[in-house]
Amino acid sequence: MSHPVTPSLKNIEVSIQKTTMMRAQLHCLCLLTLYLTAGYGQERKFSGPLKPMTFSIFEGQEPSQVIFQFKANPPAVTFKLTGETDGIFQIQPDGLLYHNKALDRETRAVHKLQVSTLDAYGATVEGPVPITIEVKDINDNRPTFLQPNYEGSVRQNSRPGKPFMYVNATDLDDPATPNGQLIYEIIIQLPKINDVMYFQINNKTGAISLTLEGSRELDPIKNPSYRLVVSVKDMGGQNDHSFSDSTSVNIMVKENIWKAPEPVEIVENSTDPHPIKITQVQWNEPGAQYSLVDKEKLSTLPFSIDQEGGIYVTQPLDREEKDSYVFYAVAKDEIGKPLAFPLQIRVKVKDINDNPPTCPSAVTVFEVQENEDIGSNIGTFIGHDMDEENTANSVLVYKIVDQIPKLPKEGLFLVQTYSGVVQLAGQSLKKQDTPQYNLTIEVSDKDFKTLCHVEINVIDINDQIPIFEKSDYGNLTLAEDTAVGSTILTIQATDTDEPFTGSSKILYRIIQGDSEGRLGIDTDPHTNAGYVIIKKPLDFETVAVHNIVFQAENPEPLVSGVNYNTSSSAKFKLIVTDVNEAPQFSQRIYQEKIREDVAVGTKVGNVTAKDPENLDISYSLRDNTRGWLKIDPVTGEIFTTAPLDREAESLYRVQVMATEVGGSSQSSIASFHLTLLDVNDNPPRLAKEYTGLFLCHPLHQEGTLIFEVTDDDQWSLSSPRFSYSLVSESSRNDWEVSRVNGTHAKLSTKHTNFEEGLYSVPIRINDGGRPPLEGVVSLPVTFCTCVDGHCFQPAGHQAGMPTVGMAVGILLTTFLVIGIILAVVFIRIKKSEGKDTVESAQASEAQPLRN
């Protein structure tokens, strides 16, 4: 009996699982096809075991994008996805994680998911494992201003750069990326006067402030309002595809109330309670912090300011101590930055009459000449008052209240009431009667009086002339070499006016016989004696006899009707004797310039000397060490006697001696300096001997050597212009030479096929002079094997050491000489015994030679 086959529950489950797996594989195959098509087919990047992972995905991408392929470990057969999927993220049973909708960062920036693996019975094998999806931002949101219109106001003369309002915009994109970085800009200003911007904006914060021109030029009377158009861009404003928005800003210009107040006057020495408010300043907006700044560096500033801008004087002021003050009021914001320029505050201290007049000194002394006319001014008495000038407080009134002595009568003097001029009033004075008067003068202002003392001295008038004790002081003979400063004569005149006054002091001056000012006269202040001294050297050859006339005078003018006469003058004769003097050159150093290539016999200079006694002069040279020059002994002309050479000596110095012909043959010496000017007469040459130039053999690349060149001629201010060329054709095939700088050149190989050994490279050098000169130098270059960068040469025969052949020859010669010596000794022995003949001795001598 057959029975129907009934599948067991287990078989049914297995069948269901197979069916499910087949469907899942089919779906995965479709997704995998998309996955591979998108270019994400590398398993090492996008597949792996289940573990915590973080993925970054740009928002706005197309749906059905594969994220990752997780692999399950048995007995797990399927995957489960939980968390913030938002219906966007799914996972296939085979572990393929993907999203089926475009992501939006502004909706959710981070998705927290959990993935678990399940076995065939739905039990969890692994997990849940956290999977984080970070949504990366793209620029898909436009920036937007918070207001379509903004209203603001600013005071004229506000500080430039200080914000007075803000505009703000928002962007939903990520602010940490350029997508959300906003840049503000003012694109329109109306009105825009003279194409000048009065407003500026911080491109990052949107803060609007005045420019420097706006701070200076804004005037509510001229333009009470301005309209700005402000734009905002995302992407930092650096991308052509950035989004933007704009808004309108209306700005009212208000009058500036931050102004310096009018100057303040404060009465000095006020007895009112202090502090006393004297003026007020106010910033344009509330909340400013006020302070005072003293630019005069006073020890104490007697003013203060409160935080309402009220300015106070803190103590009584004294105008006589300081009559005015200048300081500044400063307004700062809450962080201590100045809000605007400081305001200058001027305070003038108003005077009161609180100072009495003062005398100019304890005693004021005037002088009056005797016989002065009535009404003559004696002097001006000026009192002082510390109160303010040109006010009633400082107007002074003068009055004489006493005269001592009252002889010959009272009231001899008067003083002008307001000017203080003291005058002679009663009669002329006589010194013999009363030489001195003492006056008391009252000086007063409107409130105070002061007594001052004046001393008036009657002085003698200059009515007597000086008179010489004798009119002729005779003859005086002096040698012309008498030292300057010597006193040669004492003269004396007297004056009977009052001693030690300008009327009796005597000054002497020479009025005839000394036109060149060789003499002078000093006066003794106590005796009025005159001392005649020599101020300049005497010269027999110029003037041999001086007829001197001098006059005595007073520094004080003579009174009218009195004049100097012959009694105030005297004379003497000065005879100058001759002294033989050495010749004198017209200058101490003679300098000439000449080219070094001048012909022998060329005149190069001329010296001149003169003898004071008009004797003839003979010229000669000294220190003519190179014998290049000679001098004409009569004319002083100097000539060359040999070729000159600047390179040997560029400045040739000799001494020229001028000697009297006849007389005592005195002589003097001058220097002659001859500067030799260079000509191009030396060819260029190597600056040093080059013996160690080498290149390593074999050459692997072209070799280069540097060498230095010089020229004995004088170089110009610029560096020398040497040029270089190779002499032979064969050298030009192997080498090339080029200039490096003014003094160095470069020798380079043109190939690498050189044999080991020494090469001598001839080089022609042109100095570029006028005329140009050339020199040919030979530069030795060794090609050798190098060890550690140094040329290595195997040891060879050294000078002074014998070769092997020479050594053998020397040894044989030594043996031969020894044999000869032995033979000679043997022969002499034989002769002494008488047993051998001369022939046998010769044979014995020859035998060692054959050996």
Secondary structure, DSSP 8 states (H G I E B T S, - for coil): --------HHHHHHHHHHHHHHHHHHHHHHHHHHHHHTT---HHHHEEES--EEEEEETT--SSEEEEEEE--TT--EEEEEES-TTTEEE-TT-EEEESS---TTT-SEEEEEEEEE-TTS-EEEEEEEEEEEEE--S----EES-SEEEEEEETT--TT---EE--EE-SS-TTSGGG--EEEEEEEES-GGG---EEE-TTT-EEEE-HHHHHH--TTT-SEEEEEEEEESGGG--TT--EEEEEEEEEEE---------EEEETT--S-S-EEEEE---SSTT-EEEEE-SS--SS--EEE-TTSEEEE-S---TTT-SEEEEEEEEE-TTS-BSS--EEEEEEEE--S----B-SSSEEEEEEETT--TT-EEEE---B--S-TTSGGG--EEEEEEEES--S-S--EEE-TTT-EEEE-S----TTT-SEEEEEEEEE-SS-EEEEEEEEEEE-------EES-SEEEEEEEETT--TT-EEEEEEEE--SSTTSTTT--EEEEEES-TT--EEEEE-TTT-EEEEEE-S---TTT-SEEEEEEEEE-SS---TT----GGGEEEEEEEEE------EES-SEEEEEEETT--TT-EEEE--EE-TT---EEEEEE--TT--EEE-TTT-EEEE-S---TTT-SEEEEEEEEEESSTT--EEEEEEEEEEE--S-S--EESS-----EEESS-SS--EEEEEEE-SS---SS----EEEESSHHHHHHEEEEE-SSSEEEEEES-S---SEEEEEEEEEE---SS--EEEEEEEEEEEEEETTEEE------TT---HHHHHHHHHHHHHHHHHHHHHHHHHHHHHHT-S-HHHHHHHHHHHHH-
